[in-house]
Amino acid sequence: MKVTVSRKAHFNAAHRLFRKDWSMEKNNAIFGKCNNPNYHGHNYELIVSVTGEVDQETGFVIDVKILSDLIKEHIENAFDHKNLNLDVPDFENLNPTAENISVVIWQKLREHINLNLNLEVVLYETPRNFVTYKGE
């Protein structure tokens, strides 16, 4: 009996999409307004889902309180009200696109969740633009 447990969270963060090894013209052509040298921000919505067998003793796939605490400690505390390019070491050499942010979130959480459980991250950059990452 496999069940998926999900927890929703959010964080506010600024970023700039650009590559240091490209000219300003190429960055503007590829990233447009998202290449603003003064950065821009988003109110990110995050859904973290864990799928697995229901533990017959507890009735849980994962304790939602534990999942909530992991998201708070490893994601919200690290990303909320931060400039992802400047304040978050994970993006020192990684362009903070929604795709890359979702992979980083997945990696940060994966090491704290039982490997018998499947992990999925859905990250909304805007109400209409979102990405999903389920691992390699």
Disulfide bonds with the S-S distance in Angstrom:
none
